[in-house]
C-alpha cells in the first residue's frame, strides 16, 4: 500500500509541476530539496511529512490534496 500511495503522490506532484511549468530544479528550490529528491518523489518514493507539506504549500494546496483517497488505493 505504501508503494501505491508513493506512486499516486508522485503522479500528483509531476502533474502539478508540469501545469505550473516548473522544472524539477525550480520545484526543489521552492521546497528546499534537491532536484534529485523531486525526481525520486515523482518516481514513487513517498516523501517525509515535512516535505509533503512543503510541496503542497508550493502548489497552494493542502497536503491531503496530494494524497489518494481510500478508494484510489487498492
C-alpha positions in Angstrom: 0.0 0.0 0.0 2.9 2.4 0.8 4.2 1.9 -2.7 0.8 2.7 -4.2 0.5 5.9 -2.2 4.0 6.9 -3.2 3.2 6.4 -6.8 0.0 8.4 -6.5 1.7 11.3 -4.7 4.5 11.2 -7.4 2.0 11.5 -10.2 0.2 14.4 -8.5 3.4 16.2 -7.9 4.6 15.7 -11.5 1.2 16.8 -13.0 1.0 19.9 -10.9 4.7 20.8 -11.5 4.1 20.5 -15.3 0.9 22.6 -15.0 2.9 25.3 -13.3 5.7 24.9 -16.0 8.3 24.4 -13.3 11.4 22.2 -13.7 12.3 19.7 -11.1 15.1 22.1 -10.0 12.6 25.0 -9.7 10.3 23.0 -7.5 13.1 21.7 -5.4 14.3 25.2 -4.8 10.9 26.3 -3.7 10.5 23.4 -1.4 14.1 23.3 -0.1 15.0 19.9 -1.5 17.3 18.8 -4.4 16.2 18.2 -8.0 17.2 14.6 -7.4 14.8 14.4 -4.4 11.9 15.8 -6.6 12.8 13.2 -9.2 12.7 10.4 -6.6 9.3 11.6 -5.3 7.9 11.8 -8.9 9.3 8.3 -9.4 7.1 7.0 -6.5 9.2 7.5 -3.3 6.9 8.6 -0.6 8.1 11.9 0.8 8.5 12.7 4.5 5.6 14.6 6.0 7.6 17.8 6.2 8.4 17.6 2.5 4.8 16.7 1.7 3.6 19.8 3.5 6.2 22.0 1.7 5.2 20.5 -1.7 1.5 21.3 -1.0 2.4 24.8 0.1 4.4 25.4 -3.1 1.3 24.5 -5.1 -1.1 26.4 -2.9 -2.7 23.2 -1.7 -3.4 21.3 1.4 -1.3 18.1 1.9 -4.4 16.0 1.6 -4.8 17.3 -2.0 -1.7 15.3 -3.0 -2.8 12.1 -1.2 -5.1 9.4 -2.6 -8.5 8.7 -1.1 -9.1 5.2 0.3 -10.9 4.2 -2.9 -7.9 5.2 -5.0 -5.6 2.9 -3.2 -6.2 -0.8 -3.5 
